[in-house]
């Protein structure tokens, strides 16, 4: 599968060894399938939906460092979209969970593939208020003046680029 290794060797429904097939019904992409006609399992291997927040707080942008990241590596607030959850509600939830801030507005910046992590990023500009209190996932944050914010060329950095371009128009 493009972007990620196969996750199954055997069918999770009937335990038959899976086979790799290309089919027009799979968009011509190789998919792991169960050869047992009575089962019909297909491992679609879809990317995980992730919400991200470019948080504007008192006129500055919040960048945070996850405890698992290298020293000096900062990014936007992110989290997985839960089953049945509206993406705008999810980004508000993530900002509350990770920063303990209350969102007063959310505006979609865009949707971006992040093939390196096999994710689809749904990125919002979130204006938030309150007092920043980091949860256990984060070890530090920085407030960056919007005029000093610089985009990076992968993942959520593409949304930062687009947001900065929208602001300059």
N, C-alpha and C positions, 0 to 999 in steps of 0.2 A: 504494500500500500504506500502511496506517496506520502512522505512526511512522518510516517511512524511504522514501527515494526508490527507484524501480526501479533495480536493479543491472545489468540486461541490456537491450540493445536487440535482440540477435539470439540465437537459440537456441545454446547452447554445444555442442550435439550435432550439429546439421545446418545451422546458419547461416541458417535461415529467420527473417525478422523476427518478433518476438514480438507477440502481441496481448493486450489486457487483457480478461479475461472474468470474469463472476460465474457461479458454479455452485453448486448445492446440495452437490456433493461437495467444494467449497472452503469450506463453512460460510457461503456467501453472501458471502464476502469477495472483492474483486477480486484476481485473480492473473494474472501474466504467464504465458502459455502458448504453446506452439508449435502453430500451426494445421496443421502437417504430421501427418496421422493416423498415419503410419508412425513418427513420432518420439514424440509425446506428452509432451514435456518440460513440467513445471510448475515455475515459480520460486516456492517456498513462502515465502521471505523470513522464516524463523523467527528469533526472537531468539536471541542467543548466550548460553549458560549461563556464568555467572560465579560463582565462590565468593568469599566474603568471611569474614574472621576478625575478630571482636571479641576481641582478644588480651588476656588477663589475665596480667600479669607482675609477680610480687612484690606482689600486691594492688592494682596499678594497671592502667589500661587504656592500651594503646599506640595512639596515633594518629600517622600518618606523613604526610609530604608528598612526593608524587611530583615529580620534577624538572620536569615539564611544567605543574604547577599554579602558581597565583598564590601569592605570598608570603602566609603566614598561613592557607592552605587545607590542612587536615589531614583525614584520613579513615581508614577501616579498611584493613586489608591485603586486597587483592583480586587475582584472577587468573582467567584463562580456564580452564574445565574442558577437559581434553584428551580426545580420542576414546577411548572405552572406560574412562575413569578414574572411579573411585568418587568422588563429591563429598567425602566425609569424608577420603579419602586426598589429594585435590587440595588441600584447605584446609591440611592438615598440610604438604604439599609447598610451598605458597606461603609459609607462615610460615617454613619453613626457608630457602627461596630468598631472601626479602626481608629477613628479620631475623636469620637464622642461629640461630633458637631451635628447641628441641625441644618438641613438643607432648606433654603428659602426659594431656590429655583433650580431647575434642571433643563438643559437644552442639549439636544443631540448634536454632537460634532460630526460623527460618522461611524461607519462599520469597517473594520480592517482585518484582513487575514493575518494571522501570526503563525505561519507554518512551522517555525522552529519549535514552538511549544504545542503545535496541533490544536490551536485555539482560534476562535473568531472573537475579536474585541469589539464591543459596543461601547463607545466612548462618549461621555457627557461632560459638558461644562457645568459644574455645580457651584453655586454661590452658597456659602455656609457660614453660620455664626455659632457662638458658644465659646467654650474654653477647650483648647486641644488637650486631650488626654489619650495617649497612645495605648492600644491594647497589646496583648502579649505577642502578636505577630511582628510588631514594629519596634525598632530600637531607637530611632531618632528621626527628626524631620527638619526641614529647612523651609523658610519662607523666602520665596524668590520674587523680587519686583517684576511685574509683567514685562517691563521694557528690558530686563536682563535675562528673561527666560529664553532658552535656546532649545530647539528641537533636536532629537536624535533620530537616526535613520532606520529604525526598526521598531516593531511593536507599537507601544503607545506614543512613541515619539512622532509617528506619522500624524496622529491626531493633534499633538501639540503644534506641529508644523501647520496643519490646516486651520487650527484655531487662531494662531498668530496671523496667518494670512487673512482670515476673515476680519480680524481686528484692524488690520492696516488698510482695509478697503473703505 
